[in-house]
Amino acid sequence: FRLTVTDICRLLNYSKSQIERISNRELGCGMMEYINNIRMNEICTLLRWSDMPLAQIAEKTGLYDASHLITFFKGTWERHPADTEKTGKNKPCGFLLPHGF
């Protein structure tokens, strides 16, 4: 999914500042941080439970390509996505939730 704050603004007919204010109040973080947390959770799930190549996971989660996915993943977990276990045990990446959840 390639969801952006701009998409949400258009869909709800709110300004970016209104969306940010609401998301900070209701979710405890900015809207882009929340979207990226959802994206990262989906990446981690796909890395653990599927045999999809990184390029396909990138496309499925709204990133440009495998290189973009690797950079995005390393920015959060400081490790390469290939280091993620395929089983539910010893998970090197946990699920991200906004503050207050």
N, C-alpha and C positions, 0 to 999 in steps of 0.2 A: 504494500500500500504506500502510496506517495501522498500522504496527508500533510498539509502545512498549516501554519497558523492563519495564513491568508485564506486558505480554503475554508477553514472554520469561520473566519470573519464573514466571508461571502455567504456561506450557508445560513448563518444565524443573523446576518445583517447587524453585526456589532463591529466597532472599531477594534484595532489591535490592542489599544490600551484598555478597553473594556474587557476584552477576552483575557488579557494578562491579569487584570485586577480580580476578575471572577475566578480564574484558575488558581491564583495565589491564595485567595480566600477559601475556596472549596477543596482544592487538591493539595495545597501546601507547597506548590512549586509552580513555575511558569509553564505555559502550555507546551512549548517546544520541549522542555525537559520531560514533561509527562508523555508526549508522543515518542520521544526517544527511549524512554523507559519501556513503553509498550513494544517498540521495535526491538529493543535488546532482549526482552523476555521472549519474543518470538524467535529471534536468532538463536538464543540458548536452547530453546525447545527443539528447534530443527537440527541444531548441531548434535544434540544428545540422542534424538529419537529417529532421525532420518539418515538416509545415505545420500542426500542431495549434495552436489558439489557447491562450493562457496559461491560461484557465480549465480547459480539458481537460487540459493538462499538470499543473496543480495537482491536479485530481481523480485523475489516474493515479498521481501520486507521493505521495498522502496528505496534501496540503495542502488547506485549506478552500476557497480561491478564488484568482483571479488576483492580488488585492491581497496575500494572504498569501504567494503565490509571489514576487511582486516584493520584498516586505520580506525574505523569507528569502534570496533571491538577492543583493540589495544588501548584506545583512549579511555575506556571504561574499566577494563579488567587488567591492563598492563601485561597481557599475554596474547599469544597467537590463538585464533579460534581453533586451530588444529589440536591444541592442547586440551580441548574439552572432551571429557569422557563420553563415551557413547551410552553408558548406562546411567541410571539414576543415582548411583553410588558415587561418592567422592566428587561431587559437582564443583568444578572450579569457578563456575559463575552461578550466583544465586539470583533470585528474582528481585528486581528493583521495584520499589514502591515509593510514591512521593511521601514527603514528610507527613507525619500524622496518621498514617495508615497502619 
